[in-house]
């Protein structure tokens, strides 16, 4: 079954991944700028286009190194060399690796929340909401695949606030899916006997498989649009009131 796109689905998500990637770049730049403003007490560099660019470079470089050897094993010297910034310059942006981790996680969580919220803003029916949500999640996890992998793999090593926030973010995603299904039940658009929280958990696992086992789908020449549509078809065909 091919899902029909209704008129009220946000254009950002019904077009294709390449156009989404162009749009999300603007959003990500805005998020980095906000990160700078929100962390002025840590960042000792005067705000400028270059300082914003450097902050984004530090974040992406740290994620790249960590995905190869682990965040705890990454040294500041490695980060300095890979980012082409001096040790002193790095410490001008954050005083410790713990603070860098905090900024990295803020960056990813903000991007995910903004994308998923935007996906639901113009959707009315359960079908549209679910279609938008799944496509938005697959698309943002493709655009930020390194961060998604980093966050998933490093969670076990997080402690305190960062661990709790990462778990909360996971549950937040599931809660949005859960609310879509529950709303559909109330509107009689979904079957009445559904375990919405369990379906939300299964849906989340399907979406996670995209970025955790990306190599498998790449080998099969599966593109983001195709994977998102099949996830949608599987879940929607199960929950909708036929």
N, C-alpha and C positions, 0 to 999 in steps of 0.2 A: 504493500500500500504506500502510495506517495502522498505525503501530507500536502493539502492545499493551503496556500498562504492567504490569509484573509487580509482585507484592506487595512486593518488597524494594527498589524504587526509592525513594530519599529523598523524602518528602512535599514538601519544600521545592521540588523541581524538577519534580514531575509535576503540580502543581496548575495554576498559571498565573503569568504575569509579575507581575501586580498583587500577588499574595500574596508572591511572591519579593521584590519591591521593599520591602514592609513589613518582611520578615525581614532583608533586607540592610542596612536602615537601622540596626538595632541593631548589626550586625557592624561597619559603617563607623564608628559612634560609638566602639566599643571599640578599633578600629584607631587612630583619632585620639588617644584617651587613651594608648594604648601608644606612639604616636609622641612624644607629649609626654614620657613617662617615659624613652624611649630617647634623647631629645635634650636632657636637662636641662642638659648642659654648654653648649648653645647658647641655650636659651630662658631669658630672665632675668625671666620673669613668674611670680609665685606661682601654683601650681596651684589652679584652681577651675573650676566649671562654666562660668563666663564665659570663662576663658582657653582652655579646650578648644573652646568654641564659636567664639571668635575665630580660633583656629588653623585650624579647618575652613573658616571663612569666607575666610581668607587664601588657603588652598590653592585653593578653588573659584573665587575671584575671579581669581587669577593665571592659572589655566587658561583661564578665559573670555576674559580680555584677550589671552592668547597665541594662542588659536585665531583671533582676529580680525586680529592684526598680527604675531605671532611673539614668542617669549619674549625674544629679544635686544633687540627694539625696545620692549618694555614698560619704562616708567620707574617708579621707586619712587613718584613723585608721582601717577602714574595709579593705581597699586595702592592708594595711600593714599586717594585720592578715592573710588574705586569700592568699597572695602571699608569706608569710613567710619571708618577708623582713622588716627591721626596718623602721620607719618613716624617719630617717636620710638617709638610703640607697635609699629610694624612691626619696627623694629630690635631691639626687646625680644624678638621671637620668633626672629629669625635675623639674623646679622651681615652677610650678603651675599646677592646673588641666587643665587650658586652653592649656598649652604646651603639656600635656599628650594627650588631645583630638586631637591636631594637629598631633601628632605622630601616634595615632591610625588611623586617617583618611588617613594619608600618606601611612601607611602600607597597608590598604585595597585597596586604589585606585591604588597603584603601582602593587599589585597582579592582580587586574582585568585588568588593561591596558596591562600588560606583557602577561597575558594569552590570551586575545582576539587578541592582535596583532600577537602572535605566531600562533593562530588558522588560521589566514588568510594568513600567510606568504607563504605557499606552495600550496594554492588552486588557481585554474585557472578559473574554470567555476562558474557560479552563484550557481548551485546546490551544488558544493563542498564548496564554501564559506559560504553559508547559513547553510549547514549541520555542518560544523566545528564550525561556530560561535555560533549556538544555543547549541550544545553539550558542547562547551567550557564554555559558560555562565552558563549553568545548573550545570556542574561539579564544577566550581570554587565557585558557590554560595552554593553548597553542602559542599565542603571542608571548606569554610569560612562562613557557615550559620549564626553563631553567629554575625560575623561582619556585614554581609548584613542586618540582622534584626536590629542590633544596629544602623547602619547608616540610615536606613529607618525611624525607630521610633524616633530617636533623632534629625533628620533634623529640625523639627518644633521648636526645642529649640536652634538651632545654630544661631549665629549672625555673621555679618560681613563676614570675609574672609572664614570661614569654611562653612557657609551657601552657599555662592556663589560657592565655589569649589564643594560642594556636588551636587548642581543643574547642574553645568557644567559637572560633571561626568555622571549624568543621561542623559543629552543631548548628550554627547559624544557617549554613547552606542547606542542611537537611530540613531545618525548620521552615525555610521558604518553600521547599517542595511540599512539605507536609501541609502547609497552609493553602497551597494551590489546590491540592486534592480535597482537603476538608471543605474549602469553598465550593468546589465542584460538586461535592456530595449535597451541600445545602441547596445548590441551584438545580439539583437533579440532573446534572451533566455527567456525574460519575456514579458508579454502582454504590449502593448504600452500605454494603457489608465489607468495605475495604479496610485494611489495617494501614492507614495512611503513613504512620511513622515508619513502619517496616518497609513500605514501598519507597519512601523517601531515602532510607538507608541503602536500599538496593540500587536506586537510581544514582545516588552519590558514588557508589562503588563502580558502576558502569562508567561514569564520567571520569573517575580517577584512573581507570584502566588506560584511558587515552594518553595521559602524560607519564604514567609509570611504566607502561610497556609500549612506548611510542615506536620502538624499533620493529615490533611485530606488525603494526599497521603500515608502517613505511615500507616494509618488505612486501606487503600485499597491495601496495599502491592505493591505499585508502586515504582519501583527503578529508579534512575536517568537516566539510559540509556533509559528506556521505556518512561519516560516523555519527554525527549529531542527529541526522535524519533517522537513521536506524534506531538509535537510542530512543528518540521520540516515538517512533512507530511502535516499538516494543512496549513501552510504558503506557502510551495513550490507548492502544488497542486493548490493553488489559483493564484499564480503569474506566473507560468511558461507558456511558449508559447507552447501549445499542438499541 
